[in-house]
């Protein structure tokens, strides 16, 4: 009989899918939210327990999720890296929903509120599947579930701008899904397998023999491009600012902190588990990711500098921060990949913090999101102002915060990457300066006291965030700080996890 912890990955996925089904028959929005939060917390705790077992000895295992034997049956693969990501994603989902609960009940129609939490359940279930699956077609199925649920979260506010943003998001996302499916179809045609480990073995033989090199190149391009489209890598990011800028606060936080990350985790599996990193680099896939990552870091920051809408500014910042992840994947090597995964975790906690705080600051300013009207908002909503400041300083790269740890790990990995070192170091330096040029003015703006004569600014009393939002902001800010302070052991954990892929 298998040890109990072997079942955690499978039951994390199944439990969340069942939660989504049961939530649909709970007609009370608050009841549906309570059920969702309970299940998210349970899944987070289960995966933390799994991490505590796997991490000390660097253990990893595969789990047959069906009656058919290997290589025909479906499989899940679990190790310290997968358990850490699964626990983090469940925790972030819990905090995003908790922190934005007031806006959810204000922005979403009462009869549709339970369906909002159904979509949250499906997104978290799809993330668990993308983290743990060892099967290409299962990954594709949950990619589509994730896409549809994410679109529903964007349009949950049900206004003209959100519907337009949803359509743009859906078109771009389906294009990415289609490219991944085409790549998977060609892969099955030349290898006869869907399990990643079997595909990898066949790919090694095909590449070594020199046959099917053009199809392999096409497959690599299709899968990579599909995940780049879905994760909003420059120049495929045009849907992102509208989707984040118009959606309700929780939706923006979930999209930026979680949805984008699932596709990057899947790309990480494509690189390491399907092709093999050495083969991927031999076909210059890493160089392409490096170039696009550099462009995203610069262009995303430049566009953020020109934004006066706080949520759109944070959205363009996400484009730049996604560039950091692709920079790490493009550098190659275990250290750079671990740095990229560390950025996934830092961004997953810090960007929801910024979106939740931005929503609170806007609410304290008469629900106006233009930077001009946010002057002094930090004094009206102090906790949100402090949380936004911590998140902004982390994105800039202040020491003892998670953003600094990411830049340190990327710079350290770049030193062993040959000619790529100069491009990576330049990207980090330029992006850090640009980050400061739009985040610091935003921080100054929210803490600047209104001067006499500025009567066109709203005169509003101090704003209370509510107990739930306060818990979420404090927890996310604490995680951002802890990721900076305990970067050494966490970095080693992720590095060891990458080595087990």
Protein Blocks (a to p, Z undefined) as FASTA:
>chain_A
ZZfklmmmmmmmmmmmmmmmmmmmmmbfklmmmmmmmmmmmmmmmmmmmmmmmmmnopac
dddebjbdcfkbccddddfklmmmmmmmmmmmmmmmmmmmmmmmmmpcfklmmmmmmmmm
mmmmmmmmmmmpccfklmmmmmmmmmmmmmmmmmmnopaklmmmmmmmmmmmmmmmmmmm
mmmmmmmmmnopabfklmmmmmmmmmmnopaklmmmmmmmmmmmmmmmmnopafklmmmm
mmmmmmcfklmmmmmmmmmmmmmmmmmmmmmmmnopklmmmnommmmmmmmmmmmmmmmm
mmmmmpcbfklmmmmmmmmmmmmmmmmmmngpjklmmmmmmmmmmmmmmmmmmmmmmmmm
mmmnoopabfklmgoklmmmmmlmmmmmmmmmmmnopghiaklmmmmmmmmmmmmnojml
mmmmmmmmmmmmmmmmmmmmmmmmmmpccdehilmbccdddddebjklmmmmmmmmmmmm
mmmmmmmmmmmmmmmmmmmZZ
